[in-house]
Amino acid sequence: MAKLPRVLCPVCNDPVAGVPTRRLGMLSVHDHKRTPRALVLCPGSMTHVPAADAIAVQEELPEPAAERAEAPTLF
Ligand SMILES: [Zn+2]
């Protein structure tokens, strides 16, 4: 899982993932829909927003395999 910052979509104001772009200090709003079953993407998708406007940074989930370091035994 990638650590992507969350930004507010400039159109629907929903928190969505901000994807790094080649433009320094800017993030691209990840493709998203306004409603889950909609057939079209929100027009705010792919627009660039300043990275300083990120509202949160998603933490990486812990690896489940790292928790049990020893080999699994029957009993
Ligand atoms: Zn949107």
N, CA, C, O and the ligand as a Tripos MOL2 file, in Angstrom:
@<TRIPOS>MOLECULE
protein
  301   299    76     0     0
PROTEIN
NO_CHARGES

@<TRIPOS>ATOM
      1 N           0.8410   -1.1990    0.0000 N.3       1 MET1
      2 CA          0.0000    0.0000    0.0000 C.3       1 MET1
      3 C           0.8710    1.2420    0.0000 C.2       1 MET1
      4 O           1.8210    1.3890    0.7700 O.2       1 MET1
      5 N           0.5110    2.0790   -0.8610 N.am      2 ALA2
      6 CA          1.2920    3.3170   -0.9480 C.3       2 ALA2
      7 C           0.7750    4.3270    0.0620 C.2       2 ALA2
      8 O          -0.4100    4.3610    0.3940 O.2       2 ALA2
      9 N           1.6920    5.1370    0.5350 N.am      3 LYS3
     10 CA          1.3050    6.2250    1.4370 C.3       3 LYS3
     11 C           0.9790    7.4370    0.5900 C.2       3 LYS3
     12 O           1.8780    8.0950    0.0670 O.2       3 LYS3
     13 N          -0.3040    7.7330    0.4540 N.am      4 LEU4
     14 CA         -0.7000    8.8950   -0.3280 C.3       4 LEU4
     15 C          -1.3920    9.8980    0.5790 C.2       4 LEU4
     16 O          -2.2310    9.5230    1.3980 O.2       4 LEU4
     17 N          -1.0420   11.1780    0.4360 N.am      5 PRO5
     18 CA         -1.7280   12.1890    1.2380 C.3       5 PRO5
     19 C          -3.1590   12.3670    0.7800 C.2       5 PRO5
     20 O          -3.4940   12.0880   -0.3710 O.2       5 PRO5
     21 N          -3.9920   12.8260    1.6740 N.am      6 ARG6
     22 CA         -5.3900   13.0850    1.3420 C.3       6 ARG6
     23 C          -5.5700   14.5690    1.0800 C.2       6 ARG6
     24 O          -5.1010   15.4120    1.8450 O.2       6 ARG6
     25 N          -6.2550   14.8740   -0.0100 N.am      7 VAL7
     26 CA         -6.5640   16.2640   -0.3350 C.3       7 VAL7
     27 C          -8.0650   16.3920   -0.5450 C.2       7 VAL7
     28 O          -8.7470   15.4140   -0.8510 O.2       7 VAL7
     29 N          -8.5670   17.5990   -0.3790 N.am      8 LEU8
     30 CA         -9.9820   17.8400   -0.6230 C.3       8 LEU8
     31 C         -10.1840   18.1290   -2.1030 C.2       8 LEU8
     32 O          -9.4930   18.9680   -2.6810 O.2       8 LEU8
     33 N         -11.1330   17.4290   -2.7090 N.am      9 CYS9
     34 CA        -11.4410   17.6600   -4.1130 C.3       9 CYS9
     35 C         -11.9850   19.0750   -4.2710 C.2       9 CYS9
     36 O         -12.8740   19.4770   -3.5210 O.2       9 CYS9
     37 N         -11.4610   19.8480   -5.2450 N.am     10 PRO10
     38 CA        -11.9410   21.2420   -5.4090 C.3      10 PRO10
     39 C         -13.3900   21.3100   -5.8810 C.2      10 PRO10
     40 O         -14.0200   22.3590   -5.7470 O.2      10 PRO10
     41 N         -13.9380   20.2320   -6.4270 N.am     11 VAL11
     42 CA        -15.3120   20.2580   -6.9570 C.3      11 VAL11
     43 C         -16.3110   19.7610   -5.9220 C.2      11 VAL11
     44 O         -17.2590   20.4690   -5.5820 O.2      11 VAL11
     45 N         -16.1010   18.5180   -5.4070 N.am     12 CYS12
     46 CA        -17.0990   17.9330   -4.5080 C.3      12 CYS12
     47 C         -16.6810   18.0470   -3.0410 C.2      12 CYS12
     48 O         -17.4610   17.7020   -2.1530 O.2      12 CYS12
     49 N         -15.4640   18.5260   -2.7730 N.am     13 ASN13
     50 CA        -14.9980   18.7590   -1.4010 C.3      13 ASN13
     51 C         -14.8580   17.4760   -0.5840 C.2      13 ASN13
     52 O         -14.8750   17.5190    0.6460 O.2      13 ASN13
     53 N         -14.7210   16.3520   -1.2520 N.am     14 ASP14
     54 CA        -14.5210   15.0780   -0.5600 C.3      14 ASP14
     55 C         -13.0200   14.8210   -0.3830 C.2      14 ASP14
     56 O         -12.2270   15.1900   -1.2480 O.2      14 ASP14
     57 N         -12.6250   14.1930    0.7260 N.am     15 PRO15
     58 CA        -11.2010   13.8330    0.8700 C.3      15 PRO15
     59 C         -10.8520   12.6480   -0.0140 C.2      15 PRO15
     60 O         -11.3930   11.5550    0.1540 O.2      15 PRO15
     61 N          -9.9370   12.8730   -0.9650 N.am     16 VAL16
     62 CA         -9.4950   11.8100   -1.8670 C.3      16 VAL16
     63 C          -7.9710   11.7770   -1.8630 C.2      16 VAL16
     64 O          -7.3220   12.7000   -1.3720 O.2      16 VAL16
     65 N          -7.4080   10.7020   -2.4150 N.am     17 ALA17
     66 CA         -5.9550   10.5500   -2.4490 C.3      17 ALA17
     67 C          -5.3390   11.5470   -3.4170 C.2      17 ALA17
     68 O          -5.8810   11.8000   -4.4920 O.2      17 ALA17
     69 N          -4.2010   12.1100   -3.0260 N.am     18 GLY18
     70 CA         -3.4470   13.0090   -3.9000 C.3      18 GLY18
     71 C          -2.2330   12.2880   -4.4470 C.2      18 GLY18
     72 O          -1.3680   11.8470   -3.6910 O.2      18 GLY18
     73 N          -2.1690   12.1700   -5.7780 N.am     19 VAL19
     74 CA         -1.0860   11.4290   -6.4160 C.3      19 VAL19
     75 C           0.0300   12.4010   -6.7860 C.2      19 VAL19
     76 O          -0.2440   13.4620   -7.3470 O.2      19 VAL19
     77 N           1.2940   12.0570   -6.4800 N.am     20 PRO20
     78 CA          2.4040   12.9490   -6.8460 C.3      20 PRO20
     79 C           2.4890   13.1620   -8.3540 C.2      20 PRO20
     80 O           2.2460   12.2420   -9.1350 O.2      20 PRO20
     81 N           2.8280   14.3580   -8.7450 N.am     21 THR21
     82 CA          2.9720   14.6900  -10.1650 C.3      21 THR21
     83 C           4.3790   15.1990  -10.4210 C.2      21 THR21
     84 O           5.1880   15.3080   -9.5000 O.2      21 THR21
     85 N           4.6670   15.5100  -11.6850 N.am     22 ARG22
     86 CA          5.9860   16.0610  -12.0020 C.3      22 ARG22
     87 C           6.0810   17.5130  -11.5690 C.2      22 ARG22
     88 O           7.1780   18.0510  -11.4260 O.2      22 ARG22
     89 N           4.9380   18.1480  -11.3600 N.am     23 ARG23
     90 CA          4.9760   19.5400  -10.9110 C.3      23 ARG23
     91 C           5.3250   19.5730   -9.4330 C.2      23 ARG23
     92 O           4.6370   18.9680   -8.6110 O.2      23 ARG23
     93 N           6.3750   20.2670   -9.1050 N.am     24 LEU24
     94 CA          6.8620   20.3030   -7.7310 C.3      24 LEU24
     95 C           5.8310   20.9810   -6.8130 C.2      24 LEU24
     96 O           5.2990   22.0440   -7.1340 O.2      24 LEU24
     97 N           5.5690   20.3510   -5.6820 N.am     25 GLY25
     98 CA          4.6720   20.9390   -4.7020 C.3      25 GLY25
     99 C           3.2030   20.8280   -5.0610 C.2      25 GLY25
    100 O           2.3540   21.4250   -4.3980 O.2      25 GLY25
    101 N           2.8940   20.0680   -6.1030 N.am     26 MET26
    102 CA          1.4970   19.9040   -6.4910 C.3      26 MET26
    103 C           1.1260   18.4320   -6.4540 C.2      26 MET26
    104 O           1.9650   17.5560   -6.6650 O.2      26 MET26
    105 N          -0.1520   18.1760   -6.1800 N.am     27 LEU27
    106 CA         -0.6640   16.8160   -6.1910 C.3      27 LEU27
    107 C          -1.8160   16.7410   -7.1720 C.2      27 LEU27
    108 O          -2.5560   17.7070   -7.3580 O.2      27 LEU27
    109 N          -1.9570   15.5850   -7.7960 N.am     28 SER28
    110 CA         -3.0670   15.3680   -8.7080 C.3      28 SER28
    111 C          -4.1770   14.6550   -7.9460 C.2      28 SER28
    112 O          -3.9290   13.6570   -7.2680 O.2      28 SER28
    113 N          -5.3920   15.1630   -8.0570 N.am     29 VAL29
    114 CA         -6.5300   14.5400   -7.3760 C.3      29 VAL29
    115 C          -6.8200   13.1980   -8.0380 C.2      29 VAL29
    116 O          -7.0020   13.1270   -9.2530 O.2      29 VAL29
    117 N          -6.8600   12.1480   -7.2470 N.am     30 HIS30
    118 CA         -7.0970   10.8030   -7.7760 C.3      30 HIS30
    119 C          -8.4960   10.7070   -8.3780 C.2      30 HIS30
    120 O          -9.4360   11.3520   -7.9150 O.2      30 HIS30
    121 N          -8.6100    9.8800   -9.4260 N.am     31 ASP31
    122 CA         -9.9140    9.6710  -10.0660 C.3      31 ASP31
    123 C         -10.9330    9.1820   -9.0450 C.2      31 ASP31
    124 O         -10.6620    8.2450   -8.2940 O.2      31 ASP31
    125 N         -12.0860    9.8020   -9.0160 N.am     32 HIS32
    126 CA        -13.1400    9.3750   -8.0810 C.3      32 HIS32
    127 C         -14.4930    9.7650   -8.6390 C.2      32 HIS32
    128 O         -14.6050   10.6040   -9.5330 O.2      32 HIS32
    129 N         -15.5100    9.1380   -8.0930 N.am     33 LYS33
    130 CA        -16.8880    9.4390   -8.4920 C.3      33 LYS33
    131 C         -17.5720   10.1730   -7.3600 C.2      33 LYS33
    132 O         -17.1680   10.0650   -6.2020 O.2      33 LYS33
    133 N         -18.6030   10.9160   -7.6950 N.am     34 ARG34
    134 CA        -19.3480   11.6300   -6.6620 C.3      34 ARG34
    135 C         -20.2150   10.6680   -5.8680 C.2      34 ARG34
    136 O         -20.3330   10.7900   -4.6490 O.2      34 ARG34
    137 N         -20.8200    9.7120   -6.5610 N.am     35 THR35
    138 CA        -21.5870    8.6630   -5.8950 C.3      35 THR35
    139 C         -21.0240    7.3270   -6.3470 C.2      35 THR35
    140 O         -20.5760    7.2060   -7.4870 O.2      35 THR35
    141 N         -21.0360    6.3130   -5.4730 N.am     36 PRO36
    142 CA        -20.3760    5.0430   -5.8020 C.3      36 PRO36
    143 C         -20.8670    4.3950   -7.0870 C.2      36 PRO36
    144 O         -20.0850    3.7420   -7.7780 O.2      36 PRO36
    145 N         -22.1480    4.5590   -7.4270 N.am     37 ARG37
    146 CA        -22.6770    3.8660   -8.5990 C.3      37 ARG37
    147 C         -22.7380    4.7570   -9.8330 C.2      37 ARG37
    148 O         -23.2990    4.3600  -10.8540 O.2      37 ARG37
    149 N         -22.1740    5.9450   -9.7520 N.am     38 ALA38
    150 CA        -22.2090    6.8440  -10.9060 C.3      38 ALA38
    151 C         -21.3370    6.2920  -12.0310 C.2      38 ALA38
    152 O         -20.3750    5.5650  -11.7810 O.2      38 ALA38
    153 N         -21.6780    6.6390  -13.2620 N.am     39 LEU39
    154 CA        -20.9330    6.1570  -14.4170 C.3      39 LEU39
    155 C         -19.8660    7.1430  -14.8570 C.2      39 LEU39
    156 O         -19.0010    6.7930  -15.6600 O.2      39 LEU39
    157 N         -19.9080    8.3540  -14.3550 N.am     40 VAL40
    158 CA        -18.9130    9.3530  -14.7570 C.3      40 VAL40
    159 C         -18.0900    9.7620  -13.5360 C.2      40 VAL40
    160 O         -18.5600    9.7380  -12.3980 O.2      40 VAL40
    161 N         -16.8450   10.1370  -13.8210 N.am     41 LEU41
    162 CA        -15.9650   10.5880  -12.7460 C.3      41 LEU41
    163 C         -16.3130   12.0110  -12.3450 C.2      41 LEU41
    164 O         -16.8680   12.7780  -13.1320 O.2      41 LEU41
    165 N         -15.9820   12.3440  -11.1290 N.am     42 CYS42
    166 CA        -16.1460   13.7190  -10.6580 C.3      42 CYS42
    167 C         -15.2560   14.6300  -11.5020 C.2      42 CYS42
    168 O         -14.1060   14.2740  -11.7640 O.2      42 CYS42
    169 N         -15.7520   15.8040  -11.9400 N.am     43 PRO43
    170 CA        -14.9070   16.6930  -12.7700 C.3      43 PRO43
    171 C         -13.6560   17.1720  -12.0450 C.2      43 PRO43
    172 O         -12.7440   17.7070  -12.6750 O.2      43 PRO43
    173 N         -13.6020   16.9870  -10.7320 N.am     44 GLY44
    174 CA        -12.3970   17.3780  -10.0020 C.3      44 GLY44
    175 C         -11.2710   16.3820  -10.1360 C.2      44 GLY44
    176 O         -10.1540   16.6610   -9.7010 O.2      44 GLY44
    177 N         -11.5320   15.2100  -10.7360 N.am     45 SER45
    178 CA        -10.4850   14.2040  -10.9310 C.3      45 SER45
    179 C          -9.3870   14.7640  -11.8150 C.2      45 SER45
    180 O          -9.6540   15.4970  -12.7670 O.2      45 SER45
    181 N          -8.1430   14.4120  -11.4890 N.am     46 MET46
    182 CA         -6.9650   14.7650  -12.2830 C.3      46 MET46
    183 C          -6.5940   16.2420  -12.1960 C.2      46 MET46
    184 O          -5.6170   16.6480  -12.8250 O.2      46 MET46
    185 N          -7.3280   17.0640  -11.4460 N.am     47 THR47
    186 CA         -6.9190   18.4520  -11.3100 C.3      47 THR47
    187 C          -5.7630   18.5340  -10.3120 C.2      47 THR47
    188 O          -5.6040   17.6620   -9.4570 O.2      47 THR47
    189 N          -4.9730   19.5770  -10.4330 N.am     48 HIS48
    190 CA         -3.8190   19.7360   -9.5610 C.3      48 HIS48
    191 C          -4.1570   20.6560   -8.3930 C.2      48 HIS48
    192 O          -4.7710   21.7080   -8.5670 O.2      48 HIS48
    193 N          -3.7440   20.2370   -7.2050 N.am     49 VAL49
    194 CA         -3.9490   21.0540   -6.0140 C.3      49 VAL49
    195 C          -2.6020   21.1700   -5.3010 C.2      49 VAL49
    196 O          -1.7730   20.2680   -5.4140 O.2      49 VAL49
    197 N          -2.3670   22.2560   -4.5720 N.am     50 PRO50
    198 CA         -1.0950   22.3930   -3.8520 C.3      50 PRO50
    199 C          -0.9460   21.3100   -2.7910 C.2      50 PRO50
    200 O          -1.8940   21.0010   -2.0690 O.2      50 PRO50
    201 N           0.2560   20.7340   -2.7030 N.am     51 ALA51
    202 CA          0.5000   19.6730   -1.7260 C.3      51 ALA51
    203 C           0.3720   20.1950   -0.3000 C.2      51 ALA51
    204 O           0.1210   19.4170    0.6210 O.2      51 ALA51
    205 N           0.5390   21.4910   -0.1060 N.am     52 ALA52
    206 CA          0.4350   22.0690    1.2330 C.3      52 ALA52
    207 C          -0.9890   22.0070    1.7510 C.2      52 ALA52
    208 O          -1.2140   22.1550    2.9520 O.2      52 ALA52
    209 N          -1.9690   21.7890    0.8560 N.am     53 ASP53
    210 CA         -3.3680   21.7200    1.2750 C.3      53 ASP53
    211 C          -3.7730   20.3230    1.7260 C.2      53 ASP53
    212 O          -4.9410   20.0990    2.0440 O.2      53 ASP53
    213 N          -2.8370   19.3790    1.7610 N.am     54 ALA54
    214 CA         -3.1630   18.0140    2.1890 C.3      54 ALA54
    215 C          -3.7110   18.0490    3.6130 C.2      54 ALA54
    216 O          -3.1640   18.7300    4.4810 O.2      54 ALA54
    217 N          -4.7890   17.3140    3.8450 N.am     55 ILE55
    218 CA         -5.4270   17.3370    5.1620 C.3      55 ILE55
    219 C          -4.9440   16.1880    6.0280 C.2      55 ILE55
    220 O          -5.0690   16.2640    7.2500 O.2      55 ILE55
    221 N          -4.3940   15.1180    5.4430 N.am     56 ALA56
    222 CA         -3.9350   13.9760    6.2240 C.3      56 ALA56
    223 C          -3.0080   13.1340    5.3660 C.2      56 ALA56
    224 O          -3.0170   13.2330    4.1390 O.2      56 ALA56
    225 N          -2.2180   12.3150    6.0160 N.am     57 VAL57
    226 CA         -1.3690   11.3640    5.3050 C.3      57 VAL57
    227 C          -1.7630    9.9710    5.7600 C.2      57 VAL57
    228 O          -1.7730    9.6640    6.9520 O.2      57 VAL57
    229 N          -2.0880    9.1370    4.7830 N.am     58 GLN58
    230 CA         -2.5230    7.7860    5.0920 C.3      58 GLN58
    231 C          -1.3470    6.9670    5.5890 C.2      58 GLN58
    232 O          -0.2770    6.9710    4.9820 O.2      58 GLN58
    233 N          -1.5480    6.2630    6.6960 N.am     59 GLU59
    234 CA         -0.4930    5.4100    7.2410 C.3      59 GLU59
    235 C          -0.5340    4.0530    6.5620 C.2      59 GLU59
    236 O          -1.5930    3.5510    6.1880 O.2      59 GLU59
    237 N           0.6470    3.4760    6.4160 N.am     60 GLU60
    238 CA          0.7310    2.1620    5.8200 C.3      60 GLU60
    239 C           0.2320    1.1220    6.8170 C.2      60 GLU60
    240 O           0.5090    1.2130    8.0130 O.2      60 GLU60
    241 N          -0.5000    0.1410    6.3200 N.am     61 LEU61
    242 CA         -0.9990   -0.9160    7.1990 C.3      61 LEU61
    243 C           0.1470   -1.8520    7.5770 C.2      61 LEU61
    244 O           1.0260   -2.1100    6.7540 O.2      61 LEU61
    245 N           0.1500   -2.3660    8.8150 N.am     62 PRO62
    246 CA          1.2280   -3.2790    9.2090 C.3      62 PRO62
    247 C           1.1430   -4.5930    8.4410 C.2      62 PRO62
    248 O           0.0580   -5.0890    8.1360 O.2      62 PRO62
    249 N           2.3020   -5.1360    8.1420 N.am     63 GLU63
    250 CA          2.3570   -6.3990    7.4180 C.3      63 GLU63
    251 C           1.8930   -7.5280    8.3270 C.2      63 GLU63
    252 O           2.4480   -7.6860    9.4150 O.2      63 GLU63
    253 N           0.9150   -8.3080    7.9360 N.am     64 PRO64
    254 CA          0.4630   -9.4040    8.8010 C.3      64 PRO64
    255 C           1.5240  -10.4880    8.9630 C.2      64 PRO64
    256 O           1.5590  -11.1660    9.9900 O.2      64 PRO64
    257 N           2.3960  -10.6620    7.9570 N.am     65 ALA65
    258 CA          3.4170  -11.7130    8.0430 C.3      65 ALA65
    259 C           4.5040  -11.3420    9.0440 C.2      65 ALA65
    260 O           5.1510  -12.2220    9.6100 O.2      65 ALA65
    261 N           4.7110  -10.0410    9.2670 N.am     66 ALA66
    262 CA          5.7760   -9.6090   10.1690 C.3      66 ALA66
    263 C           5.4150   -9.8800   11.6250 C.2      66 ALA66
    264 O           6.2930   -9.9870   12.4810 O.2      66 ALA66
    265 N           4.1110   -9.9920   11.9000 N.am     67 GLU67
    266 CA          3.6910  -10.1850   13.2800 C.3      67 GLU67
    267 C           4.0950  -11.5710   13.7840 C.2      67 GLU67
    268 O           4.5610  -11.7020   14.9160 O.2      67 GLU67
    269 N           3.9220  -12.6030   12.9620 N.am     68 ARG68
    270 CA          4.3400  -13.9440   13.3870 C.3      68 ARG68
    271 C           5.6740  -14.2640   12.7170 C.2      68 ARG68
    272 O           5.7210  -14.7650   11.5940 O.2      68 ARG68
    273 N           6.7430  -13.9640   13.4280 N.am     69 ALA69
    274 CA          8.0720  -14.1590   12.8910 C.3      69 ALA69
    275 C           8.4330  -15.6500   12.8840 C.2      69 ALA69
    276 O           9.1090  -16.1330   11.9750 O.2      69 ALA69
    277 N           7.9710  -16.3630   13.9100 N.am     70 GLU70
    278 CA          8.3170  -17.7900   13.9730 C.3      70 GLU70
    279 C           7.3930  -18.6050   13.0770 C.2      70 GLU70
    280 O           6.2590  -18.2040   12.8140 O.2      70 GLU70
    281 N           7.8670  -19.7130   12.6270 N.am     71 ALA71
    282 CA          7.0910  -20.5510   11.7140 C.3      71 ALA71
    283 C           5.8490  -21.0730   12.4200 C.2      71 ALA71
    284 O           5.9190  -21.4280   13.5960 O.2      71 ALA71
    285 N           4.7140  -21.1290   11.7320 N.am     72 PRO72
    286 CA          3.4960  -21.6350   12.3650 C.3      72 PRO72
    287 C           3.6070  -23.1260   12.6800 C.2      72 PRO72
    288 O           4.0550  -23.9180   11.8510 O.2      72 PRO72
    289 N           3.1920  -23.4910   13.8890 N.am     73 THR73
    290 CA          3.2290  -24.9020   14.2950 C.3      73 THR73
    291 C           1.8130  -25.3940   14.4870 C.2      73 THR73
    292 O           0.8700  -24.6060   14.5480 O.2      73 THR73
    293 N           1.6750  -26.6870   14.5820 N.am     74 LEU74
    294 CA          0.3420  -27.2910   14.6970 C.3      74 LEU74
    295 C          -0.2510  -27.0450   16.0750 C.2      74 LEU74
    296 O          -1.4300  -26.7120   16.1890 O.2      74 LEU74
    297 N           0.5600  -27.2070   17.1400 N.am     75 PHE75
    298 CA          0.0480  -27.0240   18.5100 C.3      75 PHE75
    299 C           0.8690  -26.0050   19.2700 C.2      75 PHE75
    300 O           0.5830  -25.7260   20.4350 O.2      75 PHE75
    301 ZN        -14.6630   15.3580   -6.5130 Zn       76 ZN76
@<TRIPOS>BOND
     1     1     2 1
     2     2     3 1
     3     3     4 2
     4     3     5 am
     5     5     6 1
     6     6     7 1
     7     7     8 2
     8     7     9 am
     9     9    10 1
    10    10    11 1
    11    11    12 2
    12    11    13 am
    13    13    14 1
    14    14    15 1
    15    15    16 2
    16    15    17 am
    17    17    18 1
    18    18    19 1
    19    19    20 2
    20    19    21 am
    21    21    22 1
    22    22    23 1
    23    23    24 2
    24    23    25 am
    25    25    26 1
    26    26    27 1
    27    27    28 2
    28    27    29 am
    29    29    30 1
    30    30    31 1
    31    31    32 2
    32    31    33 am
    33    33    34 1
    34    34    35 1
    35    35    36 2
    36    35    37 am
    37    37    38 1
    38    38    39 1
    39    39    40 2
    40    39    41 am
    41    41    42 1
    42    42    43 1
    43    43    44 2
    44    43    45 am
    45    45    46 1
    46    46    47 1
    47    47    48 2
    48    47    49 am
    49    49    50 1
    50    50    51 1
    51    51    52 2
    52    51    53 am
    53    53    54 1
    54    54    55 1
    55    55    56 2
    56    55    57 am
    57    57    58 1
    58    58    59 1
    59    59    60 2
    60    59    61 am
    61    61    62 1
    62    62    63 1
    63    63    64 2
    64    63    65 am
    65    65    66 1
    66    66    67 1
    67    67    68 2
    68    67    69 am
    69    69    70 1
    70    70    71 1
    71    71    72 2
    72    71    73 am
    73    73    74 1
    74    74    75 1
    75    75    76 2
    76    75    77 am
    77    77    78 1
    78    78    79 1
    79    79    80 2
    80    79    81 am
    81    81    82 1
    82    82    83 1
    83    83    84 2
    84    83    85 am
    85    85    86 1
    86    86    87 1
    87    87    88 2
    88    87    89 am
    89    89    90 1
    90    90    91 1
    91    91    92 2
    92    91    93 am
    93    93    94 1
    94    94    95 1
    95    95    96 2
    96    95    97 am
    97    97    98 1
    98    98    99 1
    99    99   100 2
   100    99   101 am
   101   101   102 1
   102   102   103 1
   103   103   104 2
   104   103   105 am
   105   105   106 1
   106   106   107 1
   107   107   108 2
   108   107   109 am
   109   109   110 1
   110   110   111 1
   111   111   112 2
   112   111   113 am
   113   113   114 1
   114   114   115 1
   115   115   116 2
   116   115   117 am
   117   117   118 1
   118   118   119 1
   119   119   120 2
   120   119   121 am
   121   121   122 1
   122   122   123 1
   123   123   124 2
   124   123   125 am
   125   125   126 1
   126   126   127 1
   127   127   128 2
   128   127   129 am
   129   129   130 1
   130   130   131 1
   131   131   132 2
   132   131   133 am
   133   133   134 1
   134   134   135 1
   135   135   136 2
   136   135   137 am
   137   137   138 1
   138   138   139 1
   139   139   140 2
   140   139   141 am
   141   141   142 1
   142   142   143 1
   143   143   144 2
   144   143   145 am
   145   145   146 1
   146   146   147 1
   147   147   148 2
   148   147   149 am
   149   149   150 1
   150   150   151 1
   151   151   152 2
   152   151   153 am
   153   153   154 1
   154   154   155 1
   155   155   156 2
   156   155   157 am
   157   157   158 1
   158   158   159 1
   159   159   160 2
   160   159   161 am
   161   161   162 1
   162   162   163 1
   163   163   164 2
   164   163   165 am
   165   165   166 1
   166   166   167 1
   167   167   168 2
   168   167   169 am
   169   169   170 1
   170   170   171 1
   171   171   172 2
   172   171   173 am
   173   173   174 1
   174   174   175 1
   175   175   176 2
   176   175   177 am
   177   177   178 1
   178   178   179 1
   179   179   180 2
   180   179   181 am
   181   181   182 1
   182   182   183 1
   183   183   184 2
   184   183   185 am
   185   185   186 1
   186   186   187 1
   187   187   188 2
   188   187   189 am
   189   189   190 1
   190   190   191 1
   191   191   192 2
   192   191   193 am
   193   193   194 1
   194   194   195 1
   195   195   196 2
   196   195   197 am
   197   197   198 1
   198   198   199 1
   199   199   200 2
   200   199   201 am
   201   201   202 1
   202   202   203 1
   203   203   204 2
   204   203   205 am
   205   205   206 1
   206   206   207 1
   207   207   208 2
   208   207   209 am
   209   209   210 1
   210   210   211 1
   211   211   212 2
   212   211   213 am
   213   213   214 1
   214   214   215 1
   215   215   216 2
   216   215   217 am
   217   217   218 1
   218   218   219 1
   219   219   220 2
   220   219   221 am
   221   221   222 1
   222   222   223 1
   223   223   224 2
   224   223   225 am
   225   225   226 1
   226   226   227 1
   227   227   228 2
   228   227   229 am
   229   229   230 1
   230   230   231 1
   231   231   232 2
   232   231   233 am
   233   233   234 1
   234   234   235 1
   235   235   236 2
   236   235   237 am
   237   237   238 1
   238   238   239 1
   239   239   240 2
   240   239   241 am
   241   241   242 1
   242   242   243 1
   243   243   244 2
   244   243   245 am
   245   245   246 1
   246   246   247 1
   247   247   248 2
   248   247   249 am
   249   249   250 1
   250   250   251 1
   251   251   252 2
   252   251   253 am
   253   253   254 1
   254   254   255 1
   255   255   256 2
   256   255   257 am
   257   257   258 1
   258   258   259 1
   259   259   260 2
   260   259   261 am
   261   261   262 1
   262   262   263 1
   263   263   264 2
   264   263   265 am
   265   265   266 1
   266   266   267 1
   267   267   268 2
   268   267   269 am
   269   269   270 1
   270   270   271 1
   271   271   272 2
   272   271   273 am
   273   273   274 1
   274   274   275 1
   275   275   276 2
   276   275   277 am
   277   277   278 1
   278   278   279 1
   279   279   280 2
   280   279   281 am
   281   281   282 1
   282   282   283 1
   283   283   284 2
   284   283   285 am
   285   285   286 1
   286   286   287 1
   287   287   288 2
   288   287   289 am
   289   289   290 1
   290   290   291 1
   291   291   292 2
   292   291   293 am
   293   293   294 1
   294   294   295 1
   295   295   296 2
   296   295   297 am
   297   297   298 1
   298   298   299 1
   299   299   300 2
@<TRIPOS>SUBSTRUCTURE
     1 MET1         2 RESIDUE 1 A MET
     2 ALA2         6 RESIDUE 1 A ALA
     3 LYS3        10 RESIDUE 1 A LYS
     4 LEU4        14 RESIDUE 1 A LEU
     5 PRO5        18 RESIDUE 1 A PRO
     6 ARG6        22 RESIDUE 1 A ARG
     7 VAL7        26 RESIDUE 1 A VAL
     8 LEU8        30 RESIDUE 1 A LEU
     9 CYS9        34 RESIDUE 1 A CYS
    10 PRO10       38 RESIDUE 1 A PRO
    11 VAL11       42 RESIDUE 1 A VAL
    12 CYS12       46 RESIDUE 1 A CYS
    13 ASN13       50 RESIDUE 1 A ASN
    14 ASP14       54 RESIDUE 1 A ASP
    15 PRO15       58 RESIDUE 1 A PRO
    16 VAL16       62 RESIDUE 1 A VAL
    17 ALA17       66 RESIDUE 1 A ALA
    18 GLY18       70 RESIDUE 1 A GLY
    19 VAL19       74 RESIDUE 1 A VAL
    20 PRO20       78 RESIDUE 1 A PRO
    21 THR21       82 RESIDUE 1 A THR
    22 ARG22       86 RESIDUE 1 A ARG
    23 ARG23       90 RESIDUE 1 A ARG
    24 LEU24       94 RESIDUE 1 A LEU
    25 GLY25       98 RESIDUE 1 A GLY
    26 MET26      102 RESIDUE 1 A MET
    27 LEU27      106 RESIDUE 1 A LEU
    28 SER28      110 RESIDUE 1 A SER
    29 VAL29      114 RESIDUE 1 A VAL
    30 HIS30      118 RESIDUE 1 A HIS
    31 ASP31      122 RESIDUE 1 A ASP
    32 HIS32      126 RESIDUE 1 A HIS
    33 LYS33      130 RESIDUE 1 A LYS
    34 ARG34      134 RESIDUE 1 A ARG
    35 THR35      138 RESIDUE 1 A THR
    36 PRO36      142 RESIDUE 1 A PRO
    37 ARG37      146 RESIDUE 1 A ARG
    38 ALA38      150 RESIDUE 1 A ALA
    39 LEU39      154 RESIDUE 1 A LEU
    40 VAL40      158 RESIDUE 1 A VAL
    41 LEU41      162 RESIDUE 1 A LEU
    42 CYS42      166 RESIDUE 1 A CYS
    43 PRO43      170 RESIDUE 1 A PRO
    44 GLY44      174 RESIDUE 1 A GLY
    45 SER45      178 RESIDUE 1 A SER
    46 MET46      182 RESIDUE 1 A MET
    47 THR47      186 RESIDUE 1 A THR
    48 HIS48      190 RESIDUE 1 A HIS
    49 VAL49      194 RESIDUE 1 A VAL
    50 PRO50      198 RESIDUE 1 A PRO
    51 ALA51      202 RESIDUE 1 A ALA
    52 ALA52      206 RESIDUE 1 A ALA
    53 ASP53      210 RESIDUE 1 A ASP
    54 ALA54      214 RESIDUE 1 A ALA
    55 ILE55      218 RESIDUE 1 A ILE
    56 ALA56      222 RESIDUE 1 A ALA
    57 VAL57      226 RESIDUE 1 A VAL
    58 GLN58      230 RESIDUE 1 A GLN
    59 GLU59      234 RESIDUE 1 A GLU
    60 GLU60      238 RESIDUE 1 A GLU
    61 LEU61      242 RESIDUE 1 A LEU
    62 PRO62      246 RESIDUE 1 A PRO
    63 GLU63      250 RESIDUE 1 A GLU
    64 PRO64      254 RESIDUE 1 A PRO
    65 ALA65      258 RESIDUE 1 A ALA
    66 ALA66      262 RESIDUE 1 A ALA
    67 GLU67      266 RESIDUE 1 A GLU
    68 ARG68      270 RESIDUE 1 A ARG
    69 ALA69      274 RESIDUE 1 A ALA
    70 GLU70      278 RESIDUE 1 A GLU
    71 ALA71      282 RESIDUE 1 A ALA
    72 PRO72      286 RESIDUE 1 A PRO
    73 THR73      290 RESIDUE 1 A THR
    74 LEU74      294 RESIDUE 1 A LEU
    75 PHE75      298 RESIDUE 1 A PHE
    76 ZN76       301 GROUP 0 **** ****
